[in-house]
Amino acid sequence: MNEQQSGEAYDEPIFAVSSSPWQLIWHDDFEGAPGSKPDERWWTPELGGGGWGNQELQYYTDHNAYQDGKSHLVIEARVENSPNYSCWYGPSRYTSARLITKEKFAFSYGRVEARIQIPWGQGIWPALWMLGQDIDEVGWPECGEIDIMENIGREPATIHATIHGPNYAGAGGMTGSYLLEEGLFADHFHLFAVEWHPHQLAFFVDGIAYFTVTRDAVEQRGKWVHNHPFYLLLNVAVGGNWPGDPDSRSIYPQSLLVDYLRVYQRV
């Protein structure tokens, strides 16, 4: 989840990769009790307010993510002026949450899908994404990054998918976007997915394939590093270089709702 800009498609979609069926290998349906923390077998909260490489305004806590008792994960961004939460600009003005499966669940290749209702408003930045499990050894972007779904509040009908790696990172990431024909993504739940194969990544919204990146296209620019285990991340950022800061139109709290998150691999 890094600063980006709009891009173009990279090669035509190649969907006839395998005729083998998908098999579920991991899932979370968020069926915990009201107010309970995300399942600690899978999720670790990342904490802090250092800007996260993008001059974001939120402080990530261990209490802004919880299960609502209705089979949803809630990640809530709040206005919270607290001297207990120190951000890069001083005491925090906002809090939110960032959850990772690092060292608890990672995989290579497959289909990731999540049914999500995103928040809305200027300055809000929800994301479902993945990072290479080797990030501590090789750093970013050498570890690779796969952004399955990102939205910035000033584009409420548009979501983005992007991959990052050596020589195609940050604003230079290889990216595509999907525009709803009517309504806003915050109005309803939508199904976001990626199908990750050894030589391509294909991205979907509500079953519609809208963006594909092939290994050949990546290697014209940099190194293909999407060939090893990745872990999952869910977060809601506030402000930052890409979405811009909240303004007088922004309303808080804002919540990301996740109905389920599932990972499949070919049999």
Secondary structure, 3 states (H helix, E strand, C coil): CCCCCCCCCCCCCCCCCCCCCEEEEEEECCCCCCCECCCCCCCEEECECCCCCCCCCEEECCCCEEECCCCCEEEEEEEEEEEEEEECCEEEEEEECEEECCCCCEECCEEEEEEEECCCCCCEEEEEEEEECCHHHHCCCCCCEEEEEECCCCCCCEEEEEEEECCECHHHCEEEEEECCCCCHHHCCEEEEEEEECCEEEEEECCEEEEEEEHHHHHCCCCCCCCCCEEEEEEEEECCCCCCCCCCCCCCCEEEEEEEEEEEEEC
